Amino acid sequence: MTGPASRRGFLRGLTALPLIGGGVTLIGAPSAVAEPITPRLLREYHDWLMFERSCLTREIEGGTPSRFGPDSVRGAA
């Protein structure tokens, strides 16, 4: 059950199962295919992770940045 066709068959089989209080409805086709990994995509993901990390660091430290950097008090993870 590794191919896409077998997964779709499995999901379609779920629609026939009796469920308490309702059922499973599959509507429409997939809206997009997976995007191939490119150096640009990796860079954008890296930048997004760095932004999220800076937000987390500010949340943990209460908005008071250290002059030695975010890892100076607790050590690098």
N, C-alpha and C positions, 0 to 999 in steps of 0.2 A: 504494500500500500504506500509506495513512495512516489508514484507518478501523479501528475496533476489530474489526469482523467480518473484515477481510482479515488482521489480525494473528493472530486466532484460527485462521483457515484456514492461515496459514503455520506456526503452531506445531503444528497437527494434522498437517500434511504432514511435519514433522520426525519424527513418531512412526513413519512408514513407512520411514525411511531405515535401511539396515543399518549398524550401528555395531560396531566391534571391541569385544568384551567386554561387550556389553549393548545397551540401547536407552534411549530417552527415554520416560518415563511421565508423562502429565498426569493428575492426579487431582483431583477435586472442582471446585467453582466458586470464583471469587474470594470471599474472606471479607468484603471491604468495598469500598466505592467511595471515590474520592478525596474528601477533606473540602474544602469550599469555603474559600477564604482569607477570613478575617475579621480585624478589628483585634485581637481577643483572641488568635487563633492567631498572628498576627505578633508580638505582645508576648511570648507564651510562647516562641516561637522565638528572639527577641532575648535573653530572659533565659537560655535554655539556652546560646546562643552565648557570652554574657558569662561564665557559669559555666565553660564549657570553656576560654575564654581565660584565666581566672584560674588554672585548674589548669595550663595550659601555661606560663604565666608563672612559677608557683612551681617547676615542673619545670626550666625553663631557668635560673632564678636560684638554684636549689639551696635553696629555702625561705627565703631571706633577702630580705624585701621592702625596697625602697628607700624612704626617707622622702619622696622626690620623685615616687613613683609608678612603675608598671612600665615606662614608656617612657623614663625619665630617662637610662639608660645607653646604650641602643642606638638610641634615636630611634623615633618612631612609624612603623609599617609602612604 
